[in-house]
């Protein structure tokens, strides 16, 4: 009987540890960021870059401003 209980405990532990490793994803979630209007000032702009060279792009699409920043 003790051997049966030990096997049951080991199997339950294995099941719970495997279930806890599952990852969840957002259903129907998109990784796009979409805005209704362009950034008017620097504080509204989104930073772009690779860690060494960065930029903030803002202003009207016809007359936009690009501010660069180097490491």
N, C-alpha and C positions, 0 to 999 in steps of 0.2 A: 504494500500500500504506500509506503514512503517513496518508493521509486516512481510510482505513478504520480504522486503529488509533486515530486521534484521535476519530472518531465513537464507537467502541466505549468508549473511556475516558470520554467525556462521558456516554454513556448509562448506564454502570455507576455513575458518580458521581451521576447524577440518581436512579437506582433506590435506591442506598444512602442518599442524603439523604432521600428520601421515606419509606423504611422506618423511618428513625430518628425520624421525626416522629410515628409512631403512638403512641397512648396505650393503656394497658392498664387494664382495670377488674377488680375482684375478682369472681370468678364466684360467684354466689349470695350475695354479701355483702349484709348489710342495714345500714342506718344507724341502727337502733334500739339503744338501750341499755336493757337489762332487768335488774332486780335482784330477788333473792329476798326481800329484806326492806327496810323503809325505813331511812334513815340515822338512827342513834340519837343521834349527837353531831355537833357542828358540823364536825369534821374529815372526816366521811364524806359530808357533803352535797355536792351538785353546784351550782355557781354558775349563776344565770340572770340575764339582764339584757341591756342594749343598749349598754353602755359609759358611759352617764351615770348610770343607776340600776340597781343590782344587788341581788340577794337570795340568801340561802342558806336553803333550806327543809329542815327536818329534824324528826325526832320521829315519834311514833305518828300515823297518819292521823286518828285521832279527836281527838287533842290535839297538833297540830303547831305548831312554832315557825317564825316567819318573821323573819329578820334582814335589814333593809334597809340599803343603803349608797348614799349619794348622792355624786356627784363633788365 
